[in-house]
Amino acid sequence: QQQVKQSPQSLIVQKGGISIINCAYENTAFDYFPWYQQFPGKGPALLIAIRPDVSEKKEGRFTISFNKSAKQFSLHIMDSQPGDSATYFCAANQYQGGKLIFGQGTELSVKP
Amino acid sequence: NAGVTQTPKFQVLKTGQSMTLQCAQDMNHEYMSWYRQDPGMGLRLIHYSVGAGITDQGEVPNGYNVSRSTTEDFPLRLLSAAPSQTSVYFCASADRNTEAFFGQGTRLTVV
C-alpha cells in the first residue's frame, strides 16, 4: 500500500504565485520528512526537510508546514519562478539516513 | 568529489537477458539503496544496505539481486530481464544523520 500519498499530481502556477503541494502519511513511527526536487534527466536532490517536533520550517522561498495530529505535511513555494519548474517528491522515514518512502510526485510548471 | 556514480546511463535489454547496474559512492556512507522510478508511482525502494555484507529487501525486490562487498559499491543485478522492469533506476547513499544523495540514474528499456 502507498504509505505516503501526495497531491496534486501536476500543478501550474503563474510566476510570482504560491505553489502548494500536500502529503499525507500513515506510519506514526516516521520521524523525518524530506522534500526532494528533481529536474528532467537528473537524480532527486534534497530541497528541505523537517522533523515532527516542529510545525514549520522555512528556507528562503520554501516552507514546510507539518501537522502531526493529522499526519499531513505540505510544501509551500513562495514567489514561484520558472526555474522552480521541476518534479517534487515528499518522502518519509524513521531516521534520516534510512529507507525513504516516497510520495507519487508532483510535476510543477511555473509560467512566466 | 564525485558523490554517487551510476553506470551505464542508458541500456536496452532483450527479455531474458541479464545485466548489472553499477553504483559507487565516494563519501564513505554506511547506507546505500536502489530505487526505481515509474510515472505516477514516485520512487520505490528495491533493495537496501546498511553496510558491507548486509542487505535487505525493499518494497519491490522481485527480479533483482544485490550484494555489498565493499562500502563504496552496491551493484544491482537483473537475472532475467522482463518488460515490467523498464524503468529509471536510481542509486542513493546516506549516513545515519545525513540526507540521501542520489546518482544521475540509469534508464533501462527491456524489449
Backbone of each chain as ProteinMPNN parsed JSONL, in Angstrom:
{"seq_chain_A": "QQQVKQSPQSLIVQKGGISIINCAYENTAFDYFPWYQQFPGKGPALLIAIRPDVSEKKEGRFTISFNKSAKQFSLHIMDSQPGDSATYFCAANQYQGGKLIFGQGTELSVKP", "coords_chain_A": {"N_chain_A": [[0.842, -1.187, 0.0], [0.298, 2.368, -0.448], [2.226, 4.26, 1.495], [2.782, 6.909, 1.765], [1.008, 9.547, 0.572], [0.619, 11.772, -2.099], [-0.36, 14.955, -3.339], [-1.18, 17.728, -5.539], [-1.071, 15.751, -8.602], [-0.089, 17.158, -10.754], [0.752, 20.6, -11.313], [0.105, 23.912, -12.157], [1.372, 27.105, -12.074], [1.37, 30.65, -11.944], [4.11, 32.877, -12.548], [5.51, 34.286, -9.661], [3.458, 33.512, -8.039], [2.026, 31.346, -5.442], [3.027, 28.085, -4.814], [1.629, 25.056, -3.795], [1.998, 21.954, -2.34], [0.801, 18.887, -1.219], [1.103, 16.315, 1.29], [0.337, 13.172, 2.803], [0.727, 10.851, 5.447], [0.939, 7.494, 6.808], [2.268, 5.895, 8.7], [2.976, 6.205, 12.004], [5.433, 6.016, 13.121], [7.265, 7.274, 11.547], [9.753, 9.784, 11.433], [11.119, 11.672, 10.042], [10.966, 13.916, 7.459], [11.523, 14.614, 4.348], [11.69, 16.805, 1.462], [12.15, 16.383, -1.951], [13.633, 17.643, -4.938], [13.441, 17.331, -8.406], [14.955, 17.626, -11.506], [14.465, 17.26, -15.083], [16.031, 14.35, -16.336], [17.835, 14.201, -14.293], [18.995, 13.141, -11.018], [17.021, 12.957, -7.949], [17.235, 15.689, -5.618], [17.872, 16.87, -2.353], [15.657, 19.241, -1.01], [14.444, 20.515, 1.226], [13.877, 19.672, 4.661], [12.062, 18.25, 7.457], [11.489, 17.595, 10.934], [9.167, 15.965, 13.193], [8.946, 17.435, 15.553], [8.677, 20.108, 15.203], [6.455, 22.587, 13.821], [6.712, 24.033, 11.552], [9.044, 24.85, 8.972], [11.314, 26.986, 7.45], [13.104, 27.848, 4.553], [14.495, 30.18, 2.791], [12.554, 30.764, -0.023], [11.084, 28.528, 0.353], [8.913, 26.567, 2.307], [8.085, 24.222, 4.782], [5.138, 22.958, 6.123], [3.888, 21.297, 8.95], [1.676, 18.953, 10.268], [1.193, 17.111, 12.864], [-0.869, 15.726, 14.216], [-2.778, 15.361, 12.266], [-1.354, 13.892, 10.522], [-0.114, 14.985, 8.247], [1.745, 16.866, 5.824], [3.088, 19.716, 4.137], [4.419, 21.425, 1.267], [5.317, 24.698, 0.59], [5.878, 26.993, -1.913], [6.959, 30.081, -2.195], [6.535, 33.113, -4.145], [6.881, 31.901, -6.732], [9.061, 30.798, -9.344], [10.013, 30.506, -12.837], [12.277, 28.856, -12.953], [11.786, 27.113, -10.901], [10.329, 25.114, -11.936], [9.831, 21.763, -12.001], [9.91, 18.329, -10.856], [8.485, 17.435, -7.808], [8.992, 15.617, -4.867], [7.615, 14.308, -1.934], [8.709, 12.661, 1.052], [9.233, 10.084, 3.548], [10.539, 8.744, 6.588], [11.898, 6.607, 9.181], [14.325, 7.307, 10.242], [17.048, 9.544, 9.455], [18.979, 8.648, 7.571], [17.994, 6.406, 6.395], [15.709, 4.033, 4.883], [13.821, 5.505, 2.5], [10.438, 6.378, 2.035], [8.568, 7.271, -0.635], [6.318, 9.801, -1.888], [3.986, 10.08, -4.675], [4.818, 12.057, -6.395], [4.881, 15.408, -7.769], [4.394, 17.28, -10.596], [5.543, 20.337, -11.263], [4.826, 23.299, -12.95], [5.869, 26.473, -13.707], [4.615, 29.307, -15.019], [5.782, 31.978, -17.072]], "CA_chain_A": [[0.0, 0.0, 0.0], [1.055, 3.603, -0.514], [2.304, 4.791, 2.853], [2.834, 8.365, 1.649], [0.168, 9.967, -0.553], [0.973, 13.138, -2.488], [-1.255, 15.603, -4.299], [-1.748, 17.143, -6.757], [-0.122, 15.07, -9.48], [0.531, 18.213, -11.536], [0.391, 21.929, -10.811], [0.554, 25.024, -12.987], [1.32, 28.335, -11.276], [1.954, 31.809, -12.605], [5.299, 33.454, -11.915], [5.191, 35.135, -8.521], [2.4, 32.901, -7.246], [2.398, 30.38, -4.405], [2.81, 26.673, -5.158], [1.378, 24.268, -2.581], [1.941, 20.516, -2.58], [0.397, 18.256, 0.034], [1.374, 14.895, 1.502], [-0.219, 12.535, 3.985], [1.411, 9.597, 5.733], [0.184, 6.58, 7.654], [3.07, 5.28, 9.749], [3.293, 7.187, 13.039], [6.843, 5.863, 13.505], [8.077, 8.162, 10.714], [10.156, 10.994, 12.144], [11.952, 12.5, 9.167], [10.102, 14.188, 6.306], [12.208, 15.478, 3.384], [11.166, 17.087, 0.142], [13.175, 16.318, -2.974], [13.362, 18.33, -6.196], [14.083, 16.595, -9.499], [14.881, 18.198, -12.86], [14.494, 16.192, -16.094], [17.315, 13.73, -16.613], [18.703, 14.265, -13.123], [18.522, 12.46, -9.827], [16.412, 13.845, -6.964], [18.147, 16.389, -4.711], [17.16, 17.354, -1.175], [15.277, 20.656, -1.038], [14.212, 20.935, 2.604], [13.371, 18.541, 5.441], [11.54, 18.625, 8.772], [11.186, 16.547, 11.915], [7.827, 16.256, 13.72], [8.924, 18.243, 16.775], [8.369, 21.489, 14.832], [5.291, 22.645, 12.944], [7.03, 24.751, 10.326], [10.455, 25.121, 8.711], [11.411, 27.852, 6.284], [14.42, 28.083, 3.991], [14.304, 31.042, 1.64], [11.174, 30.798, -0.523], [10.496, 27.205, 0.569], [8.435, 26.335, 3.667], [7.334, 23.007, 5.087], [4.197, 23.005, 7.24], [3.733, 19.924, 9.434], [0.557, 18.744, 11.189], [1.42, 15.754, 13.369], [-2.131, 15.07, 14.579], [-3.464, 14.992, 11.027], [-0.395, 13.116, 9.737], [-0.015, 15.649, 6.952], [2.734, 17.915, 5.701], [2.968, 20.356, 2.84], [5.498, 22.29, 0.784], [4.862, 25.956, 0.015], [6.921, 27.72, -2.63], [6.521, 31.48, -2.336], [7.123, 33.829, -5.283], [7.342, 30.84, -7.63], [9.817, 31.24, -10.514], [10.115, 29.47, -13.882], [13.347, 27.934, -12.593], [11.278, 26.136, -9.937], [9.628, 24.071, -12.685], [10.511, 20.502, -11.723], [9.057, 17.379, -10.149], [8.735, 17.466, -6.371], [8.6, 14.411, -4.14], [7.721, 14.23, -0.49], [9.155, 11.342, 1.489], [9.191, 9.901, 4.993], [11.335, 7.63, 7.089], [12.055, 6.562, 10.642], [15.529, 8.041, 10.581], [17.45, 10.366, 8.317], [19.766, 8.004, 6.529], [17.468, 5.09, 6.084], [14.866, 3.725, 3.744], [12.835, 6.548, 2.254], [9.182, 6.048, 1.38], [8.262, 8.465, -1.411], [5.02, 10.06, -2.498], [3.924, 9.8, -6.108], [5.444, 13.134, -7.156], [4.079, 16.498, -8.345], [5.096, 17.995, -11.655], [5.227, 21.767, -11.155], [5.192, 24.161, -14.073], [5.668, 27.883, -13.384], [4.509, 30.045, -16.283], [6.307, 33.342, -16.966]], "C_chain_A": [[0.884, 1.247, 0.0], [1.061, 4.227, 0.861], [2.376, 6.309, 2.88], [2.061, 8.755, 0.389], [0.387, 11.446, -0.814], [-0.034, 13.673, -3.487], [-0.908, 17.082, -4.409], [-0.672, 16.437, -7.58], [0.611, 16.081, -10.357], [-0.031, 19.556, -11.098], [0.961, 22.976, -11.757], [0.312, 26.312, -12.202], [1.923, 29.467, -12.102], [3.173, 32.29, -11.831], [4.88, 34.416, -10.82], [4.122, 34.562, -7.613], [2.952, 31.928, -6.201], [2.065, 28.964, -4.891], [2.653, 25.893, -3.86], [1.207, 22.806, -2.961], [1.71, 19.828, -1.231], [0.763, 16.78, 0.09], [0.737, 14.42, 2.791], [0.475, 11.199, 4.193], [0.601, 8.773, 6.716], [0.971, 6.105, 8.876], [3.488, 6.315, 10.791], [4.734, 7.05, 13.54], [7.762, 6.747, 12.656], [8.478, 9.386, 11.534], [11.104, 11.868, 11.333], [11.202, 12.659, 7.867], [10.815, 15.156, 5.373], [11.374, 15.727, 2.134], [12.347, 17.081, -0.83], [12.679, 17.017, -4.239], [14.112, 17.577, -7.29], [13.844, 17.319, -10.82], [15.012, 17.063, -13.876], [15.903, 15.677, -16.339], [18.288, 13.734, -15.452], [18.144, 13.416, -11.992], [17.869, 13.44, -8.868], [17.479, 14.469, -6.071], [17.333, 16.967, -3.56], [16.914, 18.854, -1.277], [15.188, 21.203, 0.39], [13.635, 19.744, 3.351], [12.931, 19.029, 6.81], [11.393, 17.395, 9.651], [9.897, 16.931, 12.626], [7.788, 17.045, 15.01], [8.72, 19.729, 16.492], [7.21, 21.479, 13.85], [5.591, 23.337, 11.626], [8.542, 24.934, 10.218], [10.543, 25.912, 7.419], [12.857, 27.987, 5.856], [14.229, 28.882, 2.709], [12.845, 31.103, 1.231], [10.416, 29.498, -0.242], [10.144, 27.015, 2.047], [7.751, 24.99, 3.739], [6.422, 23.316, 6.266], [3.882, 21.573, 7.643], [2.611, 19.86, 10.459], [0.601, 17.3, 11.673], [0.103, 15.035, 13.655], [-2.892, 14.597, 13.34], [-2.606, 14.092, 10.15], [-0.305, 13.665, 8.32], [1.123, 16.659, 6.982], [2.693, 18.469, 4.278], [4.182, 21.221, 2.551], [4.858, 23.525, 0.158], [6.058, 26.628, -0.655], [6.384, 29.12, -2.886], [7.204, 32.104, -3.544], [7.707, 32.828, -6.298], [7.963, 31.421, -8.902], [9.851, 30.145, -11.582], [11.204, 28.445, -13.602], [12.946, 26.91, -11.546], [10.544, 24.99, -10.638], [10.427, 22.781, -12.61], [9.473, 19.537, -11.155], [9.462, 17.36, -8.682], [8.188, 16.199, -5.72], [8.666, 14.661, -2.646], [8.159, 12.815, -0.137], [9.082, 11.286, 3.006], [10.056, 8.711, 5.366], [11.415, 7.694, 8.604], [13.34, 7.224, 11.093], [16.157, 8.561, 9.304], [18.132, 9.574, 7.213], [19.163, 6.752, 5.952], [16.602, 4.99, 4.863], [13.779, 4.776, 3.592], [11.612, 5.966, 1.565], [8.709, 7.32, 0.687], [6.785, 8.566, -1.75], [5.123, 9.906, -4.001], [4.561, 10.887, -6.969], [4.441, 14.147, -7.678], [4.925, 17.217, -9.393], [4.633, 19.448, -11.65], [5.711, 22.499, -12.391], [4.856, 25.6, -13.685], [5.727, 28.68, -14.68], [4.981, 31.489, -16.116], [5.226, 34.4, -17.166]], "O_chain_A": [[2.051, 1.2, 0.389], [0.023, 4.675, 1.348], [2.069, 6.93, 3.897], [2.411, 8.346, -0.719], [0.349, 12.268, 0.101], [-0.504, 12.951, -4.366], [-0.383, 17.649, -3.451], [0.514, 16.532, -7.265], [1.787, 15.897, -10.673], [-1.144, 19.641, -10.58], [2.138, 22.937, -12.115], [-0.795, 26.574, -11.732], [2.869, 29.261, -12.862], [3.255, 32.128, -10.613], [4.005, 35.258, -11.02], [3.903, 35.08, -6.518], [4.16, 31.719, -6.091], [0.945, 28.696, -5.326], [3.45, 26.05, -2.934], [0.373, 22.464, -3.799], [2.354, 20.158, -0.234], [0.738, 16.082, -0.924], [0.612, 15.178, 3.753], [0.777, 10.494, 3.23], [-0.307, 9.282, 7.373], [0.406, 5.935, 9.957], [4.277, 7.21, 10.488], [5.2, 7.892, 14.307], [8.922, 6.946, 13.015], [7.653, 9.961, 12.244], [11.808, 12.711, 11.889], [10.836, 11.671, 7.231], [10.739, 16.37, 5.56], [10.475, 14.955, 1.801], [13.391, 17.682, -0.575], [11.492, 16.991, -4.567], [15.28, 17.227, -7.12], [12.706, 17.589, -11.205], [15.598, 16.024, -13.573], [16.842, 16.45, -16.524], [19.437, 13.32, -15.601], [16.977, 13.025, -12.006], [18.129, 14.641, -8.952], [18.507, 13.849, -5.798], [16.238, 17.49, -3.766], [17.817, 19.632, -1.583], [15.788, 22.229, 0.71], [12.977, 18.895, 2.75], [13.364, 20.084, 7.274], [11.196, 16.286, 9.155], [9.555, 18.113, 12.666], [6.703, 17.309, 15.528], [8.603, 20.527, 17.422], [6.997, 20.499, 13.135], [4.808, 23.239, 10.682], [9.232, 25.143, 11.216], [9.925, 25.554, 6.417], [13.739, 28.213, 6.685], [13.851, 28.335, 1.674], [11.986, 31.454, 2.041], [9.233, 29.386, -0.567], [10.966, 27.269, 2.928], [6.941, 24.644, 2.878], [6.861, 23.862, 7.278], [3.636, 20.725, 6.785], [2.6, 20.633, 11.417], [0.122, 16.387, 11.0], [-0.022, 13.846, 13.36], [-3.563, 13.565, 13.366], [-3.084, 13.581, 9.137], [-0.404, 12.931, 7.337], [1.43, 17.235, 8.025], [2.31, 17.772, 3.338], [4.874, 21.684, 3.458], [3.973, 23.417, -0.691], [7.11, 26.807, -0.042], [5.473, 29.314, -3.69], [8.299, 31.697, -3.931], [8.879, 32.913, -6.665], [7.466, 32.398, -9.462], [9.728, 28.966, -11.251], [11.066, 27.281, -13.976], [13.672, 25.943, -11.315], [10.18, 24.004, -9.997], [11.558, 22.71, -13.092], [8.305, 19.889, -10.994], [10.647, 17.278, -8.359], [7.066, 15.773, -5.995], [9.668, 15.172, -2.144], [7.999, 11.887, -0.93], [8.894, 12.307, 3.668], [10.273, 7.799, 4.569], [11.051, 8.693, 9.225], [13.428, 7.665, 12.239], [15.849, 8.09, 8.209], [17.879, 9.817, 6.033], [19.77, 6.104, 5.1], [16.741, 5.768, 3.92], [12.916, 4.917, 4.458], [11.726, 5.168, 0.635], [8.474, 8.335, 1.344], [6.09, 7.558, -1.883], [6.196, 9.639, -4.541], [4.819, 10.662, -8.152], [3.3, 13.805, -7.992], [6.023, 17.695, -9.109], [3.489, 19.751, -11.986], [6.854, 22.341, -12.821], [3.707, 25.914, -13.372], [6.757, 28.72, -15.352], [4.628, 32.151, -15.139], [5.513, 35.595, -17.106]]}, "seq_chain_B": "NAGVTQTPKFQVLKTGQSMTLQCAQDMNHEYMSWYRQDPGMGLRLIHYSVGAGITDQGEVPNGYNVSRSTTEDFPLRLLSAAPSQTSVYFCASADRNTEAFFGQGTRLTVV", "coords_chain_B": {"N_chain_B": [[34.891, 15.899, -5.939], [32.996, 13.121, -6.518], [30.605, 12.006, -5.571], [27.714, 10.121, -5.907], [27.931, 7.67, -8.276], [26.555, 6.331, -11.151], [26.469, 3.686, -13.491], [25.499, 1.889, -16.472], [24.358, 4.954, -18.154], [22.26, 4.697, -19.931], [20.469, 1.86, -21.163], [19.54, -0.856, -23.218], [17.822, -3.821, -23.139], [17.164, -7.216, -24.089], [14.306, -9.253, -23.524], [14.764, -11.613, -20.982], [17.521, -11.424, -20.896], [20.445, -10.834, -18.837], [21.84, -8.408, -16.595], [24.029, -6.037, -14.943], [23.594, -3.229, -12.981], [25.659, -0.6, -12.126], [26.798, 0.998, -9.126], [28.494, 3.427, -7.342], [29.908, 5.056, -4.52], [31.676, 7.805, -3.071], [31.736, 8.862, -0.549], [32.012, 7.557, 1.78], [29.729, 6.515, 2.97], [27.45, 4.731, 5.111], [24.916, 3.682, 4.402], [23.303, 2.409, 1.543], [21.166, 2.386, -1.305], [18.738, 1.19, -3.689], [16.442, 2.463, -5.996], [13.497, 2.409, -8.039], [12.014, 4.388, -10.571], [8.913, 5.139, -11.752], [6.377, 6.448, -13.938], [3.935, 8.347, -12.231], [4.205, 6.819, -9.967], [6.111, 7.55, -8.175], [9.223, 7.136, -6.408], [10.293, 3.917, -5.771], [11.493, 1.678, -3.347], [13.906, -0.764, -3.943], [16.107, -2.497, -3.084], [18.248, -2.486, -0.225], [21.022, -1.43, 1.841], [22.825, -1.549, 4.861], [25.454, -1.559, 5.343], [28.693, -2.998, 4.521], [28.311, -6.295, 3.437], [25.728, -6.554, 4.399], [22.42, -6.683, 3.488], [19.042, -5.821, 2.556], [15.579, -6.346, 1.743], [13.451, -4.157, -0.17], [10.465, -2.398, -1.082], [9.832, -3.438, -3.645], [11.3, -5.962, -4.492], [11.395, -8.214, -6.162], [12.885, -10.046, -8.801], [15.283, -8.803, -8.782], [18.673, -8.737, -7.633], [21.084, -8.045, -5.07], [24.33, -7.214, -3.728], [26.785, -6.408, -1.27], [29.873, -5.948, -1.107], [31.871, -4.153, -0.559], [32.254, -0.94, 1.091], [31.979, 1.09, -0.746], [30.674, 0.218, -3.118], [27.634, -0.879, -4.685], [26.128, -2.941, -6.443], [23.372, -3.628, -8.67], [21.615, -6.385, -9.75], [19.963, -7.727, -12.527], [18.468, -10.654, -13.148], [17.0, -12.037, -15.097], [15.785, -10.275, -17.424], [12.682, -8.503, -17.702], [9.925, -7.012, -19.514], [8.441, -5.501, -17.663], [10.335, -4.447, -16.048], [11.302, -2.241, -17.232], [12.328, 0.976, -16.672], [13.424, 3.855, -14.757], [16.32, 3.801, -12.936], [17.555, 4.534, -9.75], [20.33, 5.034, -7.656], [21.223, 5.527, -4.262], [22.984, 7.061, -1.529], [23.725, 7.362, 1.979], [24.324, 8.559, 5.318], [23.683, 7.916, 8.821], [22.922, 10.383, 9.872], [22.686, 12.096, 7.72], [21.401, 13.574, 4.689], [19.923, 11.716, 1.957], [21.846, 11.05, -0.858], [21.558, 11.12, -4.316], [22.31, 9.298, -7.337], [22.717, 9.955, -10.912], [21.044, 8.374, -12.323], [19.906, 5.45, -14.183], [18.603, 4.721, -17.235], [16.599, 2.197, -18.195], [15.528, 0.036, -20.72], [13.522, -2.659, -21.532], [13.029, -4.908, -24.033]], "CA_chain_B": [[34.094, 14.9, -5.212], [32.035, 12.625, -7.493], [29.314, 11.698, -4.962], [27.177, 8.813, -6.272], [28.118, 7.479, -9.709], [25.846, 5.181, -11.698], [26.73, 3.316, -14.884], [25.524, 2.903, -17.529], [23.271, 5.939, -18.111], [21.18, 4.147, -20.742], [20.666, 0.456, -21.519], [18.423, -1.587, -23.805], [17.998, -5.267, -22.978], [16.117, -8.094, -24.599], [13.68, -10.078, -22.492], [15.532, -12.793, -20.608], [18.936, -11.119, -20.694], [20.827, -10.386, -17.502], [22.812, -7.324, -16.574], [24.303, -5.432, -13.648], [23.692, -1.777, -12.896], [26.713, -0.295, -11.172], [26.647, 2.18, -8.28], [29.649, 3.642, -6.479], [29.903, 6.332, -3.8], [32.992, 8.123, -2.511], [31.504, 9.656, 0.656], [32.162, 6.641, 2.915], [28.434, 6.371, 3.61], [27.042, 3.392, 5.532], [23.689, 3.197, 3.782], [23.102, 2.546, 0.106], [19.865, 1.847, -1.683], [18.311, 1.252, -5.083], [15.044, 2.791, -6.234], [13.062, 2.541, -9.418], [11.059, 5.476, -10.744], [7.949, 4.929, -12.82], [5.413, 7.564, -13.983], [2.792, 8.273, -11.322], [4.445, 5.898, -8.842], [7.188, 8.039, -7.325], [10.385, 6.251, -6.347], [10.018, 2.763, -4.924], [12.716, 1.051, -2.873], [14.103, -2.138, -4.415], [16.953, -3.146, -2.082], [18.831, -1.552, 0.737], [22.159, -1.988, 2.578], [23.268, -0.697, 5.972], [26.897, -1.698, 5.468], [29.266, -4.106, 3.746], [27.851, -7.619, 3.82], [24.366, -6.528, 4.944], [21.42, -6.155, 2.57], [17.659, -6.066, 2.952], [14.639, -6.087, 0.655], [12.578, -3.009, -0.072], [9.069, -2.578, -1.469], [9.67, -4.155, -4.913], [12.586, -6.648, -4.701], [11.34, -9.39, -7.038], [13.58, -9.932, -10.077], [16.537, -8.076, -8.575], [19.58, -9.176, -6.58], [22.145, -7.111, -4.716], [25.35, -7.627, -2.773], [27.583, -5.241, -0.844], [31.162, -6.498, -0.657], [32.668, -3.027, -0.078], [31.456, 0.229, 1.471], [31.809, 2.006, -1.872], [29.935, -0.291, -4.278], [26.358, -1.562, -4.418], [25.564, -3.265, -7.755], [22.024, -4.198, -8.767], [21.608, -7.392, -10.812], [18.728, -8.241, -13.093], [18.847, -12.011, -13.519], [16.308, -12.375, -16.34], [15.027, -9.03, -17.603], [11.304, -8.554, -18.183], [9.453, -5.673, -19.899], [7.958, -4.779, -16.481], [11.478, -3.827, -15.402], [11.599, -0.989, -17.92], [12.184, 1.997, -15.648], [14.634, 4.608, -14.453], [16.833, 3.283, -11.664], [18.407, 5.462, -9.003], [21.075, 4.58, -6.504], [21.398, 6.598, -3.291], [23.776, 6.73, -0.349], [23.474, 8.247, 3.119], [24.727, 8.134, 6.652], [22.565, 7.98, 9.762], [22.488, 11.759, 10.108], [22.797, 12.927, 6.518], [20.4, 13.365, 3.65], [20.256, 10.731, 0.941], [22.371, 11.624, -2.096], [21.178, 10.26, -5.432], [23.038, 9.339, -8.589], [22.037, 10.572, -12.039], [20.051, 7.441, -12.842], [20.106, 4.582, -15.349], [17.326, 4.496, -17.938], [16.621, 0.837, -18.725], [14.398, -0.406, -21.534], [13.536, -4.091, -21.818], [12.151, -5.132, -25.207]], "C_chain_B": [[32.959, 14.412, -6.088], [30.681, 12.354, -6.866], [28.895, 10.276, -5.269], [27.233, 8.688, -7.794], [27.421, 6.205, -10.156], [26.277, 4.952, -13.148], [25.978, 2.048, -15.227], [24.408, 3.924, -17.336], [22.046, 5.444, -18.867], [21.507, 2.689, -21.073], [19.391, -0.1, -22.127], [18.746, -3.07, -23.7], [16.879, -6.004, -23.696], [15.558, -8.901, -23.444], [14.507, -11.332, -22.252], [17.021, -12.548, -20.408], [19.194, -10.697, -19.247], [21.789, -9.219, -17.622], [22.971, -6.809, -15.143], [24.376, -3.923, -13.795], [24.697, -1.457, -11.791], [26.412, 0.982, -10.394], [27.867, 2.267, -7.369], [29.523, 5.0, -5.812], [31.258, 6.531, -3.127], [32.875, 8.96, -1.249], [31.605, 8.812, 1.927], [30.854, 6.48, 3.695], [28.14, 4.919, 3.969], [25.919, 2.842, 4.66], [23.711, 3.426, 2.279], [21.802, 1.858, -0.265], [19.638, 2.005, -3.182], [16.812, 1.518, -5.137], [14.76, 2.671, -7.728], [11.989, 3.619, -9.487], [10.2, 5.213, -11.961], [6.917, 6.044, -12.772], [4.236, 7.335, -13.038], [3.002, 7.398, -10.09], [5.477, 6.446, -7.866], [8.405, 7.139, -7.438], [10.057, 5.131, -5.364], [11.312, 2.027, -4.609], [12.788, -0.405, -3.312], [14.89, -2.951, -3.372], [17.733, -2.088, -1.328], [20.003, -2.227, 1.439], [22.575, -1.015, 3.666], [24.77, -0.83, 6.207], [27.372, -2.886, 4.662], [28.798, -5.436, 4.311], [26.425, -7.696, 4.315], [23.417, -5.902, 3.925], [20.026, -6.533, 3.054], [16.758, -5.727, 1.77], [13.833, -4.832, 0.926], [11.172, -3.366, -0.486], [8.892, -3.489, -2.681], [10.934, -4.935, -5.265], [12.588, -7.749, -5.762], [11.997, -9.117, -8.388], [14.923, -9.235, -9.982], [17.351, -8.719, -7.448], [20.603, -8.09, -6.312], [23.163, -7.815, -3.83], [26.142, -6.381, -2.41], [28.885, -5.776, -0.249], [32.091, -5.401, -0.148], [31.741, -1.894, 0.331], [31.077, 1.048, 0.242], [30.808, 1.531, -2.922], [28.677, -1.046, -3.889], [25.699, -1.879, -5.76], [24.186, -3.904, -7.665], [21.995, -5.142, -9.968], [20.189, -7.744, -11.225], [19.066, -9.608, -13.673], [18.251, -12.42, -14.861], [15.341, -11.238, -16.628], [13.64, -9.277, -18.2], [10.859, -7.147, -18.581], [8.955, -4.846, -18.711], [9.098, -4.099, -15.718], [11.987, -2.603, -16.164], [11.302, 0.153, -16.954], [13.441, 2.853, -15.62], [15.069, 4.197, -13.05], [17.778, 4.291, -11.041], [19.059, 4.744, -7.83], [21.248, 5.769, -5.564], [22.303, 6.121, -2.167], [23.523, 7.764, 0.731], [24.187, 7.706, 4.344], [23.541, 8.338, 7.588], [22.03, 9.391, 9.925], [22.696, 12.675, 8.904], [21.594, 12.677, 5.624], [20.851, 12.225, 2.755], [20.695, 11.461, -0.321], [22.111, 10.631, -3.228], [22.149, 10.393, -6.592], [22.173, 9.927, -9.685], [21.022, 9.639, -12.697], [20.531, 6.619, -14.023], [18.734, 4.346, -15.964], [17.394, 3.161, -18.648], [15.347, 0.555, -19.509], [14.558, -1.881, -21.822], [12.52, -4.358, -22.926], [11.89, -6.619, -25.409]], "O_chain_B": [[32.044, 15.178, -6.388], [29.671, 12.46, -7.561], [29.609, 9.328, -4.944], [26.652, 9.501, -8.512], [27.665, 5.129, -9.61], [26.428, 5.896, -13.924], [25.821, 1.189, -14.359], [23.588, 3.766, -16.432], [20.916, 5.742, -18.482], [22.672, 2.329, -21.241], [18.294, 0.147, -21.625], [19.813, -3.516, -24.122], [15.785, -5.472, -23.881], [16.274, -9.199, -22.488], [14.899, -12.024, -23.191], [17.711, -13.377, -19.814], [18.288, -10.263, -18.536], [22.47, -9.065, -18.635], [22.163, -7.103, -14.261], [25.121, -3.402, -14.625], [24.602, -1.969, -10.676], [25.843, 1.929, -10.936], [28.227, 1.294, -6.707], [29.093, 5.973, -6.432], [31.9, 5.581, -2.679], [33.803, 9.692, -0.904], [31.318, 9.296, 3.022], [30.863, 6.328, 4.917], [28.518, 3.997, 3.246], [25.958, 1.689, 4.232], [24.088, 4.497, 1.804], [21.387, 0.886, 0.366], [20.26, 2.836, -3.844], [16.023, 0.891, -4.43], [15.654, 2.811, -8.564], [11.162, 3.75, -8.585], [10.709, 5.08, -13.074], [6.602, 6.545, -11.692], [3.62, 6.27, -13.042], [2.099, 7.247, -9.267], [5.694, 5.845, -6.813], [8.594, 6.461, -8.447], [9.595, 5.388, -4.252], [12.129, 1.782, -5.497], [11.86, -1.182, -3.086], [14.402, -3.954, -2.851], [17.848, -0.942, -1.763], [20.0, -3.444, 1.622], [22.67, 0.19, 3.433], [25.298, -0.271, 7.168], [26.571, -3.685, 4.177], [28.878, -5.673, 5.517], [25.942, -8.785, 4.625], [23.581, -4.744, 3.541], [19.86, -7.45, 3.859], [17.12, -4.928, 0.907], [13.561, -4.48, 2.074], [10.722, -4.492, -0.277], [7.916, -4.235, -2.751], [11.591, -4.602, -6.252], [13.652, -8.173, -6.214], [11.72, -8.11, -9.039], [15.625, -9.09, -10.983], [16.8, -9.181, -6.449], [20.952, -7.313, -7.2], [22.891, -8.87, -3.258], [26.161, -5.41, -3.166], [28.981, -6.023, 0.953], [33.011, -5.685, 0.62], [30.568, -1.888, -0.042], [29.994, 1.63, 0.186], [30.155, 2.357, -3.558], [28.655, -1.765, -2.89], [24.797, -1.155, -6.18], [23.875, -4.622, -6.715], [22.317, -4.733, -11.084], [19.33, -8.021, -10.388], [19.872, -9.704, -14.598], [18.915, -13.07, -15.668], [14.213, -11.234, -16.137], [13.453, -10.13, -19.068], [11.373, -6.173, -18.032], [9.036, -3.619, -18.744], [8.852, -3.27, -14.842], [12.99, -2.002, -15.779], [10.178, 0.294, -16.474], [14.395, 2.609, -16.359], [14.283, 4.242, -12.104], [18.671, 4.829, -11.696], [18.428, 3.963, -7.119], [21.404, 6.901, -6.023], [22.382, 4.925, -1.886], [23.153, 8.902, 0.442], [24.596, 6.546, 4.388], [22.511, 8.877, 7.182], [20.827, 9.586, 10.096], [22.861, 13.885, 9.057], [20.869, 11.696, 5.787], [22.011, 11.817, 2.786], [20.013, 12.369, -0.797], [22.412, 9.444, -3.103], [22.737, 11.452, -6.811], [21.042, 10.348, -9.44], [20.231, 10.071, -13.535], [21.43, 7.022, -14.762], [17.822, 3.84, -15.31], [18.16, 3.0, -19.598], [14.238, 0.798, -19.033], [15.605, -2.314, -22.301], [11.329, -4.079, -22.787], [11.179, -7.001, -26.339]]}, "name": "protein", "num_of_chains": 2, "seq": "QQQVKQSPQSLIVQKGGISIINCAYENTAFDYFPWYQQFPGKGPALLIAIRPDVSEKKEGRFTISFNKSAKQFSLHIMDSQPGDSATYFCAANQYQGGKLIFGQGTELSVKPNAGVTQTPKFQVLKTGQSMTLQCAQDMNHEYMSWYRQDPGMGLRLIHYSVGAGITDQGEVPNGYNVSRSTTEDFPLRLLSAAPSQTSVYFCASADRNTEAFFGQGTRLTVV"}
